[in-house]
Structure formats: C-alpha cells, structure tokens
Amino acid sequence: MPSSSSDPSPRGLPVATRTRPLVAAAVVVALAAVVVLGRWYELHRAQPRRAAEREVLVHVTNGGDRGPGTLREALFIVATATGPTTISLEVPLVTLQTALPDLVNGRGIRLAGQAADTLIDAHALASGPVFNVSGPGTSIEHVIIRNCPGAAVLVRSLRFRLTESTVDSCDVGVDVAENASDTLLDRNHFRNDRIGARFAAAGRNSTVTHDDFDHDKDAGLWAVRRSLDSHDEPIVIRNDRFTEDGAGMVVGNVPVLAEKNDFVNDHDAAVHIVGAGAVIRGNRIDGGASMGVVVENARGAVIDSNEFEGLTAYGVMVRGSSDTLVERNRVHNCGYGLAFVLGDTRNANTAVDNTIIEPKFNGIDVMGDSPVLRGNQVLRAHALALHVEDVQPATGPKVHSQPFLDGNSFGDGKGRSP
C-alpha cells in the first residue's frame, strides 16, 4: 500500500527536510576549517618571514676609511642584518684611519678578500684592534692585515675562523680572549709580529693548524695565564711551522696539545713551558741558538716522542719542576741531551727510553735533582754520558743529586761524573 504523508520514515520526508542535516554538517566543517586556518595564520604571522633570513651580500668597492662602499659602511650594514652576511672585499687595498665598528651579527659574518688577498693597512690607527669580533660565527679569509699598533684580530665570541690570511708586523696577530671558544686558525701566515697568536685561556674546541709563524719577536704562539682550570680542554696545535721566532711557543696554565709541528732556528727556545697543562708530542725541532724545550717551574708536563737536531744547548731542560715525563725523545748532534736542575724530590721528574746520539758535550746532566732515569741510551758523547753534580744555592744547604738509575746504556763507556 502506498505510504501516506504521515509515514514517519525518512523516505516520507519532503526533500528540503531531508537535506537540512547535510547543510548543517557542511556548515560545521566550514567553520572548523576557518578556525584551523585562523590559527595557522596567527602562528606564521608571529614568525619571521623566510625572505628576511636570506643571506646579505655587501660589496666593498671603496678602499678609503669611510663613505659609501667602504669596509666601515659594510660593517654597519651587516650589524643590522637579520640573516647571515658576507662582506666581499673587492679592492686591493683598504687604508684605515680610525677604528672600525665591531664585527657583530647574531647569524654570523663572513669577510672574504676577493682581490688577490686584499691588504688592510692599519699603520694610521692609534691603538686597539683592527677587527673586534664580538658576534658568534664570524670568519675572515683571504686578507692581509699589516702594521697594526695593537691586535689584528681581537676575538671575544664563539666560533671564530681565520683562514688563508696573513698578519704582518702587528703587535699581536690574533688575540683570543678568555670568554672565547671554538676558535680555528687554519693555513695562515703570522710574520714579523711581536706575538703571532695569543690565548688568554684554552676555550673549547680551539685549534691552531697548518699555520706559519715566522720571525715573531717574542713568540709565535703565547698561551699563559695565572692558574690552571682543571675543566679546560686543551688547545690543539698541530702541523704548524715556527721559524726564527723569539720562542716558538710559550705555554703555561693553559692546556695545550702540541703535536707534529716543525720548529726551525728559534732564538730562545722552541717551546718554553711554565705552570701546568702542556703535552708536547711528536714534533721536530731543528737548529737554534739555545734550547729545544725548556720546562721551568712547571708540573705534570709531558715531552714525548720529539726529535731534536742541531741545537746549540740542550734538547730538553727541566728546571725547578715536578712530575715531568720526558719519554721516547731522540736528540742528535746537539750541544747537550737532557738536563734536570733543582727539581722537586718529592714529585720526581722521569726520563724514560730517550735516545741521545753524539752530543758535543754531556748526554744527561743532573744538577741538584733526583730524577728517575730508566732505559735511556747515550751514544758517542764527546764528554760525559751522565754528569751528576750537587748544587750549593746562594742561601741554604747544599742540594744533593741522587738520580734513580735503571737499565740505561751509556754506550761509549765514559759513564758518569763523580
């Protein structure tokens, strides 16, 4: 029987009545979509636009001290940029008359010479650094910085890089402050400076590698402070070359690991250690009017597997020090081999498995010290293989020398002194 209009079944509803739930559902879905899109818009409106984070490239086309296109103008531009920046030095010479603004940008600055290593002449500056690096992630590459009355680069931030650059005739090439870390000096040339690179502390992840330090008056590298922080990581100094510096390296209370470096004809010493924290391993030290490694008033130094040749005086001199280990070194054709002078008898120094060939005078000198000498070889000494002597200080009692000897070989039979 046909359904009547009073049939409660949905099939009995008018068409308009049956479509109302569908319309209502569509409205709900649309409102939900509007809410979601609104939230997405608010979220992304609050974030910086990607366009603002694009790298900013600034061209230096004017070698003057100030004005459009100068390095000074470029540093002001990158300081306010919201993304990473590059300064392209496209002139052969930049002549400075007054101090530059800091290198600072939260996203990093890359400063690169393009004109066959742009020369930055700083002779007219009265004082202060040429570049004051106070922002993280700064790098300088392919530049020559010359004639600085102060530092060429003062580093006071994180992640600084200096690569393939030259610092010539400055007071200090790169001066790394105590709060800096993650510093890399790579493939640079420091010449005729007072100090090539100076570290006020070790920092973290700091490396000096494949650099040349040449005729630096006081030292190629200087890393000294008042006391050691036991939590410091060592500065890694590797595959560098130090030629005719006052001292190749002066280190004290700043942990360093110096390995696979070449030291040639340094005037005072190739390496001078004071304080604590130095490991000198696997280096070659060739020539010089004085000594190879001087360990003075130090503790816990390690001098391991180095080669010394053609030195006027000692390969290694340990003086007034304690707990120093001199191990597996090779000393040949030097004035003397090793020396231990006025050490701490309660914390004895140790020399193990060193080979000393044809010293012009004594092989091992022990003066007012009582080191442990084990497994060392002295071959063809021109004077004494082992010379032991008590020391009478200007004041106080005589200091006796009583080395502990075990398994040494003094080849030519000249033995030890009385």
Secondary structure, 3 states (H helix, E strand, C coil): CCCCCCCCCHHHCCHHHHHHHHHHHHHHHHHHHHHHHHHHHHHHHHCCCHHHHCCEEEEECCCCCCCCCCHHHHHHHHHCCCCCEEEEECCCEEECCCCCCCECCCCCEEEEECCCCEEEECCCCCCCCCEEECCCCEEEECEEEECCCCEEEEECCECCEEECCEEECCCEEEEECCCCECCEEECCEEECCCEEEEECCCCCCCEEECCEEECCCCEEEEEECCCCCCCCCCEEEECCEEECCCEEEEEECCCEEEECCEEECCCCEEEEEEEECEEEECCEEECCCCEEEEEEEEECCEEECCEEECCCCEEEEEECCECCEEECCEEECCCEEEEEECCCCCCCCEEECCEEECCCCCCEEEECCCCEEECCEEECCCCCCEEEECECCCCCCCECCCCEEECCECCCCCCECC
